[in-house]
Amino acid sequence: MIGPDIDALPVVVLRLDADDRVIESNGWFRRWIGVEPVGRALHELLVVAPDFLDETSTVLMASTADPDRVLMLVRERQGDGAVLTGIDASDRYAAGRRLRRLHSLADRTQTRLQLIMDASIALATATTEERLSQILASTAAQAYRAEESAVALCGEDGVLRRTAGTDPFHDLIPESLIAGVPMRLRQVVKVSGLTEAEHLSPVIASAMRQAGVDAFLTAPLQLDDAAAGVFACFFRHPRVFDDEATPLAEALAGQAAQKLAAVRLQRRLEHAAMHDETTDLPNRRSLEDLSALTDLSHGTVIFIDLDGFKAVNDHLGHDFGDEVLREVARRLQANVREGDVVARYGGDEFVVVLTADPDSAVEIAERLRRAVEEDYAFLTESLSIRASIGVAHARGPSDAGNVDQLIRLADQAMYMAKARGGNQVASAG
């Protein structure tokens, strides 16, 4: 029996029978629980609550009516039943839950920091936009435990294209619709559930229903204060984003954007090293590499020198001269076949490298000559552009890969054409 002295103490005293039903309770517990406990099963009144300290001698039990109200109890067997004694531990339980959240947040933070470090190392190895996109898509999916992820980048033409990953909305809405929001807002966008999606865009909400997507996160990649692309993570399970979701996305997007800038700069430098600045054609250095790589045992080199170009520079200036060079480059490219190489050799000289028999090569050279001599709308009638052209054809396996030799022979043939009055084609002997 629970005596009056025990009944008045601010502690829990409960006697249970063999079936864990309450057969006696002190007054403090009756006031604490708010109902008459006698005759009721213990599980109707209290349920076990997780204990952060994981002690073995005590157990935390929360009120079924209010899970924030918790007791710390000790259970001792007494005959066929048991006696529970303990104290209110609501404050301790609340502190434990806060501590658990902090530990969980610390673990997630450490994991995400490691992911960012690993991503930085992996991104450093990327030499192409495609590889960079694959690394970013994989890292983002891992960081957020997403079922799917995708990366889309804006190309040189300004068009946004998916470059890695999968998009569950691919057949439902344009990729630019999902990407356009973070790119326009220049911030991370998080959507949890259809209600949030409806507020963002009913079209996107409809796509989520059809695709079975419960949540998504998307972040813009910024280059020189302009959007260069996005990455997105898609979740097919309910997902609520914590406070670190946005900083993590910003960190990943920032790293990827820096690497994207480096990759594009390297590509521009490589292109500039191998291409003529005025015409954007392959340059003389590019031809030197071609000489080392190409089998020209049945190839031809066409050497083109412009007649009348100096007069344009002298009378109209170099800006008009550059426009002539650009126009000639366009005409030459328009009159060769796919796979033929048109290069600016230097000054007003161009070289075409192709595979053709001697007769076909001469026909192509004539076609190029006619294209060059057509009128130039921006030139006066007193100024005209013509072409003296030399053709050199490989004589057999001994000339294989020897582009330099063929260029010299074609150059000599070009001078023969020029000596005969210009605006004609001559073949090397």
C-alpha positions in Angstrom: 0.0 0.0 0.0 1.1 3.6 -0.7 1.2 5.5 2.5 0.2 9.1 3.0 3.8 10.3 3.3 4.6 8.8 -0.2 1.3 10.1 -1.6 2.3 13.6 -0.9 5.8 13.5 -2.4 6.4 15.0 -5.9 7.4 11.6 -7.3 5.8 8.8 -9.2 4.7 5.6 -7.3 2.8 3.0 -9.3 1.9 -0.6 -8.4 1.2 -2.9 -11.3 -0.3 -6.3 -11.5 1.1 -9.2 -13.6 -0.6 -7.8 -16.7 0.9 -4.3 -16.2 -2.3 -2.8 -15.1 -2.2 0.0 -12.5 -3.6 -1.3 -9.2 -2.4 1.6 -7.0 -1.1 5.2 -7.6 0.0 8.1 -5.5 -1.7 11.4 -5.8 1.1 13.3 -7.5 1.0 10.9 -10.5 -2.8 11.2 -10.7 -2.4 15.0 -10.9 0.5 14.7 -13.4 -1.3 12.3 -15.7 -4.7 14.1 -15.5 -6.9 10.9 -15.4 -7.7 8.2 -12.9 -4.9 5.6 -13.6 -6.1 2.7 -11.5 -7.5 -0.2 -13.5 -5.9 1.0 -16.8 -3.1 -0.7 -18.6 0.2 1.1 -18.4 0.6 1.4 -22.2 -2.7 3.4 -22.2 -1.0 6.0 -20.0 2.7 6.0 -20.8 4.9 5.0 -23.8 8.6 4.5 -23.8 10.5 7.6 -25.0 14.1 7.5 -26.5 16.7 8.3 -23.9 19.7 10.2 -25.3 21.9 9.0 -22.5 20.8 5.4 -23.0 20.9 4.5 -19.3 20.1 0.9 -18.3 18.8 1.4 -14.8 16.1 3.9 -15.7 13.6 4.2 -18.5 12.0 7.4 -20.0 8.2 7.2 -20.5 6.1 9.9 -22.1 2.5 10.6 -21.6 0.3 9.3 -24.3 -1.7 12.5 -24.2 1.3 14.8 -24.3 4.5 13.3 -25.7 6.5 16.3 -24.4 5.7 15.4 -20.7 8.1 12.6 -19.7 8.9 10.6 -16.6 12.1 8.9 -15.6 11.2 5.6 -13.9 12.8 2.7 -12.1 11.0 -0.6 -12.3 11.3 -3.2 -9.5 9.5 -6.6 -9.4 7.2 -7.1 -6.5 5.5 -10.5 -6.3 3.7 -11.2 -9.6 3.6 -7.5 -10.5 6.0 -4.5 -10.2 6.5 -1.1 -8.7 7.4 1.9 -10.7 9.0 4.9 -9.0 10.5 8.0 -10.6 10.4 11.8 -11.2 9.3 14.3 -13.8 12.0 14.4 -16.5 10.3 16.6 -19.1 13.1 19.3 -19.0 15.8 16.6 -19.2 14.0 15.0 -22.1 13.6 18.3 -24.0 17.3 19.0 -23.4 18.2 15.5 -24.7 16.2 16.0 -27.8 17.9 19.4 -28.5 21.2 17.7 -27.9 20.3 14.8 -30.3 19.3 17.4 -32.9 22.6 19.2 -32.5 24.6 15.9 -32.7 22.6 14.9 -35.8 23.2 18.3 -37.4 26.9 18.1 -36.6 27.1 14.7 -38.2 25.2 15.9 -41.3 27.4 19.0 -41.4 30.6 16.9 -41.2 29.3 14.5 -43.9 28.4 17.4 -46.2 31.7 19.1 -45.6 33.4 15.9 -46.6 31.2 15.7 -49.7 32.1 19.3 -50.6 35.8 18.5 -50.2 35.5 15.3 -52.2 33.5 17.2 -54.9 36.2 19.8 -55.1 38.9 17.1 -55.6 36.7 15.4 -58.3 35.8 18.6 -60.1 39.5 19.5 -60.3 40.0 16.5 -62.6 37.3 17.5 -65.0 38.6 18.7 -68.4 35.2 18.9 -70.2 31.8 20.3 -69.4 30.3 16.8 -69.8 32.6 15.3 -67.2 32.1 18.3 -64.9 28.3 17.9 -65.2 28.5 14.1 -64.4 30.5 14.8 -61.2 28.1 17.5 -60.1 25.0 15.4 -60.7 26.4 12.4 -58.9 27.7 14.5 -55.9 24.4 16.4 -55.6 22.4 13.2 -55.6 24.6 11.7 -52.9 24.6 14.9 -50.8 20.8 15.1 -50.6 20.1 11.3 -51.0 18.0 12.1 -54.0 16.6 9.4 -56.3 17.4 11.4 -59.4 19.6 14.5 -60.3 20.4 16.5 -63.4 22.7 19.2 -64.6 21.9 21.6 -67.5 24.3 24.2 -68.9 23.9 27.1 -71.2 25.9 26.6 -74.4 27.7 29.2 -76.4 24.4 29.8 -78.2 22.7 30.6 -75.0 20.4 27.5 -75.2 20.0 25.5 -72.0 20.7 21.8 -72.5 20.8 18.9 -70.0 24.4 17.7 -69.9 24.2 15.0 -67.2 21.7 13.0 -65.1 18.0 12.3 -65.6 15.0 14.6 -65.4 11.8 13.0 -64.4 9.9 15.9 -66.0 11.6 15.4 -69.3 8.5 14.4 -71.3 6.1 16.6 -69.3 7.5 20.1 -69.2 10.4 22.0 -70.8 13.7 21.7 -68.8 13.9 25.5 -69.0 10.7 25.7 -66.8 12.4 24.1 -63.8 15.7 25.7 -64.5 14.3 29.1 -65.2 13.1 29.8 -61.7 16.5 29.6 -59.9 18.3 31.2 -62.8 15.8 34.1 -62.8 15.8 34.5 -59.0 19.6 33.7 -58.7 19.0 31.6 -55.7 18.4 28.1 -54.5 14.7 26.9 -54.9 13.3 24.2 -52.6 9.9 22.7 -53.1 8.5 20.2 -50.5 5.1 18.7 -51.5 2.4 19.7 -53.9 1.1 22.6 -51.9 4.4 24.5 -52.2 4.6 23.4 -55.9 1.2 24.9 -56.6 2.3 28.2 -55.2 5.4 28.1 -57.3 3.7 27.0 -60.5 0.6 24.9 -61.2 2.3 23.5 -64.3 5.2 22.2 -62.2 2.8 20.8 -59.6 1.0 18.9 -62.3 4.3 17.5 -63.6 5.2 16.4 -60.1 1.9 14.5 -59.8 2.4 12.8 -63.1 6.1 11.9 -62.5 5.6 10.8 -58.9 8.0 13.4 -57.5 7.3 14.6 -53.9 10.0 17.3 -53.7 12.9 18.9 -55.6 15.8 21.3 -55.1 17.5 23.3 -57.8 20.4 25.8 -57.7 21.8 28.1 -60.3 25.5 28.2 -61.5 26.6 31.8 -61.8 29.4 33.0 -64.1 30.4 36.6 -64.2 27.0 37.6 -62.6 25.1 35.6 -65.2 23.4 32.3 -65.0 25.4 29.6 -66.7 23.2 26.6 -65.8 21.6 24.7 -62.9 21.7 21.5 -61.0 18.6 19.8 -59.6 17.7 17.0 -57.2 14.4 15.1 -57.4 12.8 13.1 -54.5 10.2 10.4 -54.9 9.6 10.4 -51.1 8.4 13.2 -48.8 11.3 15.5 -48.1 11.6 18.5 -45.8 14.8 20.5 -46.3 16.8 21.5 -43.2 18.6 24.9 -42.7 21.8 23.6 -44.3 20.2 22.5 -47.6 20.6 25.9 -49.2 24.2 26.6 -48.1 25.2 23.2 -49.3 23.6 23.8 -52.7 25.3 27.2 -53.0 28.7 25.6 -52.1 28.3 22.9 -54.7 27.1 25.3 -57.4 29.9 27.8 -56.6 32.6 25.1 -56.9 31.0 23.8 -60.2 30.8 27.3 -61.6 34.4 28.1 -60.8 35.5 24.9 -62.6 33.2 25.6 -65.5 34.8 29.0 -66.0 38.2 27.3 -66.0 37.2 24.6 -68.5 35.7 27.2 -70.8 38.7 29.5 -70.5 41.0 26.5 -71.3 38.9 25.6 -74.3 39.0 29.2 -75.6 42.8 29.3 -75.1 43.2 26.1 -77.0 40.9 27.3 -79.8 42.8 30.6 -80.0 46.1 28.8 -80.2 44.9 26.7 -83.1 42.6 29.2 -85.0 43.0 32.4 -86.8 41.6 35.4 -84.9 40.2 37.2 -87.9 38.5 34.3 -89.8 38.2 31.7 -87.0 39.7 29.2 -89.4 42.4 26.7 -88.4 45.7 28.5 -88.5 49.2 27.5 -89.6 50.0 25.8 -86.3 46.9 23.7 -86.8 48.2 22.6 -90.2 51.4 21.6 -88.5 49.5 19.3 -86.2 47.5 18.0 -89.2 50.8 17.2 -90.9 51.8 14.9 -88.0 48.4 13.1 -87.8 47.0 12.8 -91.3 47.6 10.1 -93.8 47.7 12.0 -97.2 48.9 9.2 -99.4 45.9 10.0 -101.6 45.4 13.6 -100.5 45.6 17.0 -102.1 46.6 20.5 -100.9 45.1 23.6 -102.6 47.0 26.8 -101.9 45.1 30.0 -102.5 46.6 33.5 -102.7 44.2 36.5 -103.1 44.8 38.9 -106.0 43.8 42.5 -105.4 43.8 42.2 -101.6 46.6 44.7 -101.1 44.7 47.4 -103.0 41.8 47.0 -100.6 44.0 47.5 -97.6 45.7 50.5 -99.2 42.5 52.3 -100.4 40.0 51.3 -97.7 42.0 50.3 -94.7 42.6 47.1 -92.7 39.1 46.9 -91.4 37.8 46.3 -94.9 40.7 44.0 -95.5 39.7 41.9 -92.5 36.1 41.8 -93.8 37.4 40.5 -97.2 39.3 37.8 -95.4 36.2 36.8 -93.4 34.0 36.7 -96.5 36.6 34.6 -98.4 36.8 32.2 -95.5 33.0 31.8 -95.6 33.0 31.2 -99.3 35.8 28.6 -99.2 34.0 26.7 -96.4 30.8 26.8 -98.3 32.4 25.2 -101.4 34.3 22.3 -99.9 33.0 18.9 -98.7 32.5 17.7 -95.1 35.8 16.5 -93.8 37.9 18.9 -96.0 40.1 21.3 -94.0 40.1 25.0 -94.8 42.9 27.0 -93.0 44.3 30.5 -93.1 48.0 30.1 -93.8 48.9 33.7 -93.2 48.3 37.2 -94.7 46.0 36.7 -97.7 46.9 33.0 -98.1 44.6 30.1 -97.5 45.1 26.3 -97.7 42.6 23.5 -98.3 43.6 20.0 -97.3 41.4 17.2 -98.8 41.3 13.7 -100.2 40.6 13.6 -103.9 42.0 12.4 -107.2 43.9 14.9 -109.3 41.0 15.7 -111.7 38.5 16.1 -108.8 41.0 18.3 -106.9 41.3 20.6 -109.9 37.5 20.8 -110.2 37.2 21.8 -106.6 40.0 24.4 -107.0 38.1 25.9 -109.9 34.9 26.0 -107.9 36.8 27.9 -105.1 38.3 30.3 -107.6 34.8 31.2 -109.0 33.5 31.6 -105.5 36.3 34.0 -104.5 35.8 36.2 -107.7 32.1 36.9 -107.1 31.3 40.5 -106.2 31.8 41.8 -102.7 28.9 44.2 -101.8 31.0 46.3 -99.5 33.8 47.0 -102.1 33.7 49.7 -104.7 33.6 48.7 -108.4 37.3 49.7 -108.9 38.4 47.1 -106.3 38.0 43.4 -107.0 39.2 40.2 -105.4 40.5 37.2 -107.4 42.5 34.1 -106.5 45.6 32.5 -107.8 45.5 28.8 -106.9 48.0 26.0 -106.8 47.2 22.3 -106.5 49.5 19.6 -105.3 48.5 15.9 -105.2 50.3 13.2 -103.2 52.1 10.9 -105.5 51.9 7.8 -103.3 52.8 6.3 -99.9 56.0 8.3 -99.7 54.0 11.5 -99.3 51.8 10.0 -96.6 51.5 12.5 -93.7 53.8 15.0 -95.4 51.4 18.0 -95.5 54.3 20.4 -95.4 55.8 19.0 -98.6 52.4 19.2 -100.4 51.9 22.8 -99.2 55.3 23.8 -100.6 54.5 22.1 -104.0 51.0 23.8 -104.0 52.6 27.1 -103.1 55.0 26.8 -106.1 52.1 26.0 -108.4 50.2 29.0 -107.0 53.1 31.2 -108.1 52.9 29.7 -111.6 49.3 30.7 -111.7 50.1 34.2 -110.5 52.9 34.5 -113.1 50.5 33.6 -115.8 48.2 36.6 -114.9 46.5 35.3 -111.8 42.9 34.3 -111.3 43.5 30.8 -112.4 44.5 27.3 -111.2 47.8 25.6 -111.8 48.8 22.1 -110.8 52.2 21.1 -109.5 54.2 18.9 -111.9 
